[in-house]
């Protein structure tokens, strides 16, 4: 065996392992969110202008293309890809790190008996730090989508918001609602994925005996169910996030959120749920499939697993 083959055969550990998890997460989130930019544009328009885009998702697509051209459907692609690339690194890498930390702290038997709680807490902590990185780019994306003439892209939009509104009001006005959206979303996403994939694996047989195609299919199916569940859980906060980032406002972030929620009501908070279920269900399915395949390609198979055998 050559020295190169020997190095390739040694599984990464420690920082090298978590760097691979982070890279796999960055790629899967950046690619999937970037590819679904047109759906996100339409979903955001429905949320922000329900009186204009009030005939469903298909009609909204046609309205945007007719009024602004097909290129408008890719508005905000730059901040979408960059933001979710960063977020994916913190989310998936952080999830694996915190999950392993809790397992080491509690011991395997206790961790297995409390694995749902570990999935929830690990994903929640990871998502908090991921949102610190995501929030400025998400604010830029929403401003570009809601005001197409605001700037000509990521750099222009980011610079103008920073100059006109400052760091906190410009980029972190939506930090509260983004936490309210993303943390429950991510907690639901990971716990449902873990438990559904566990059920699929119990039915399919030992994981080590399954083909790569079968494992990818399990990741796709589990991710689809997880994404659809997470979309419903996080929809109200997603609507508030779109509204609060549409334009500058006065008053505290909390007072603005309370005021918006009162104006919208329950029905208004769930505007755009249909396209969001399509978007989130699809992207979550592909995220987990891509994440699993990239981890395998990078030799990062050393993640902690606590599903009962």
N, C-alpha and C positions, 0 to 999 in steps of 0.2 A: 504494500500500500504506500503510495507517495505521500509526501508531507501535506500536499494540498488536500488529498482525499482524507487524510487523517484529521485535518482541521475541519473539513466539512462534516465528518462523522461525529464530531464532538458537539453535543447540544449546547446552545448558549444558555448562560445562567446570569443571575444578577442584573446589572444595568444593561448588558447586551441583550438579554431576553426581553426586558421591558421596553427597550428602544425598538425592538422588532414589533412588539405588540402595538406601540404608539404609531409606528410607521404604517402598519396594516390598518389600524383604525383611521388614521389620517387619509389614506388612499380610499378606503371604502366609503367614508363619509363625504369627502370632497367630490369623488366621482359621481356618487348617487345623487347628492343634492344638486350638483352642477347639471347633471343630465335632466333633472326634473324642474329646472328653472322655468320653463314655459307654464307648467302646472301651478307653480308657486306664484308666478305673476298673475295668473287668472284668479287664483284663490285670494290673493291680497287685494285685487281690484274689487272682487265681490264683497269682501269685508269692509273696504273703505268707501265704496260707492254703491251700496245695495239698491238704490233707486235707478241707477243706470244699468248695472249688470244684474238684472233680476229675472232672467229667463233660463237659468241653469248654466252648467259648466260649458257645454258645447256651444251654446249661443254666445257666451262671454268670450270664448276663444275667437269666434268669428267677428264679434264686435271690435276686439282689440286689433285684429289683423286688418279689418276694413278701415278703421280710423287711423291707425298708426303704421301699418305695414307689418309683415311677418317678423322683421327684426325686433319689434317691440317685445316679442315673447321671450327674448333673451336678455331683457333689461335686468341689470343687477347680477349678471353671471359672475363677474369678477369678485365682488364681495361675497357672493354665495359660496363659490369654490374656496376662496382663501379662508373665509370664516369657518366653514365646516371642516376644512382640512385641519386647521388648528384645533377646533373643538373635538374632532374625532381622535386626534392624538391624545389629548388629555382624558377624553371619555373612556376609550377602550384601554389605553395604557394604565390610566388611573384605576379603572375597575379591576383589572387583573392584579394590580399592586395591592389595593385595599382588600380584595378577597383573600389573597395569600397572607396578608398581614393578620387578618382576623382568624384564619385557619391556624396559623402559627401560634397565635395568642391563646386561642380556645382549645386547641387540640382537635384532631381529626374527628373523633367520635362526637364531641359536643358540636363541632361545626356541621357535621352531617345532620344532626338532629335539629339544628337551627339554621339550616341552609337558606330558607326563604328570607329570614331576617338579614342574613349576611349578604344575600344578593341585593336586597333593598338598600341597606346602609352603604355598602360599597359603591353601588351605582350613584346614590345620592351625593356622596362626598365627591366622587369623581366628576360628576356633572357640575357641581358648584364651581370648581376650578376651571372646567371647560368653558363655562359661561362667562367668566371674567375675560377670557380670550375672545369669545365669540361676539359679545355684545356690541362693541364698536362697529364691527363689520356688518352685523345684522341691522343696526340702526342705519348704516349707509345704504344697504340693500333696499330697505323699506322706503327710504327717502327717494331713491332713484326710481323705484317702481311706482310710487304714489305721485311723484312729480317728475315726469320724464324729461323736462327741460332744466331740472335742477343742476345737473352736471353731465359730463360726457363719459363718465366711467368711475371706476373705483378710486383712483388717485384724486381726481377732481372733486368727487363727492365727499370723500373723507376729509380733504383739505378744507373745503368750504364749510362743512359742519363744524370742524374744529375752530375755524376762524370766527364764524358767526355765533356759535352757541357755546363754545368752550368744551372742555373735556367731559365734565360730569353731566351737565344738562344735555349736551349734544350727543354723547355716546352712551351714557348710562341712565338716562331717563327711563329707559325700558328695562333696566336691570332687575327691578322688582318683578314685573310681569314675565320677564324671560326666565327668572328662577321659578316662578309659579307655573310656567309652562314646561320648561325643560326638566326640572327635577322630578315632578310626578311622571312626566312622559318617559324619562330614562329609567326610573325605578320600575314602572310598569313594563317597559320594553325588555329590560334584562330579566326580571323575575318571571315574566310570562314565557320569554324565550327559553330560559333555563328549565322551567318545569315542563313545558310542552316538548322540548327536545328530549328531555329525560324520559317522558312517556313514549315518544316515538322510538327511542333507542331500546327501551324495555321490550317493545313489541317486535323490533327488527332483529334483535340479537346483540351479542357483544360488539362494542364499537370497533375493537381491533380486527374483527372478522369482516367488517363491511367495506365495500369498495369506496373509492373516492367519490364516484358519482352518487352513490347512495347517501353518503354523508353530506354532500352538497345539497341534495334534495331535501334532506331533513332540516338543514340550516335554512333553506328557502321557505319551507312550510312553516317551521317554527317562527321564523322572522315575520312572515306575513300575518300570522295570528297575533304576534306580539305588537306589530306596528298598528294594526287596526284597533286593538285595545288601547294602546297608548294615545292614538289620535283622539279618541273620544274623551279620555281622561284630561287631556291638556288643551282641548279646543277653546274653552272660555278665555284662558290666559293668552292663547295665540291671537285671538281677536283683539284683546286689550293691547297687546304688544304692537299690533299693526296700527291701531288707532293712535296710541300715544307717540309713536315714532313718525306719524304722518307730517306733523308740523310742530313748531315750537309752541309752548304753552306757559301759562302763569300758574303760580301756586306750587305747593309741594307735590312730589311724585305720588304720594299716598292719596292726597285730596283729588288729584287728577284721575287716578285709577277708580276711586270710589264714585266720582262724578260720572265717569264714562260707563261704569257698570250699571249705575242707576238709569242713565239715558238709554242704554241698549236693552236692558231687561234680559230675561232668560233666553228668549227666542233670538234676540240680537247677538248674544254672546256665542250662539252656535251657528251663526252665518258662515257659510263656506265649509260646513262639516263634510258634505259629500265629496267635493274635490280633495279635501284634506285627507279623508280616509283612503281615497285612491292613491294619493301621493305618498302618505306616510306608510301605508301598508306595503306598497311596492318598494319604496326605497329601503325600508327596514328589512324586508326579505332579501334584497340584493346586498345590503350591507353585511348581514351575517354570513351570507354565502361567500362574498368576496373576502371578508375578514378571515374566514376559516381557510380559504384557499391560499391567501397570501401568507398567513401564518405558517402553513405547511410548506410553501415554497421557500420561506425564509428559515426554515428549520426551527421555528418557535413553537414547538409542541409541548413545552414544559409548563403550560398554564395549570393552575390549581383546579382540580375538579373534586366536588364534594357530593355529587349525586350518589345515592345509595346503590350499591351493586345488587 
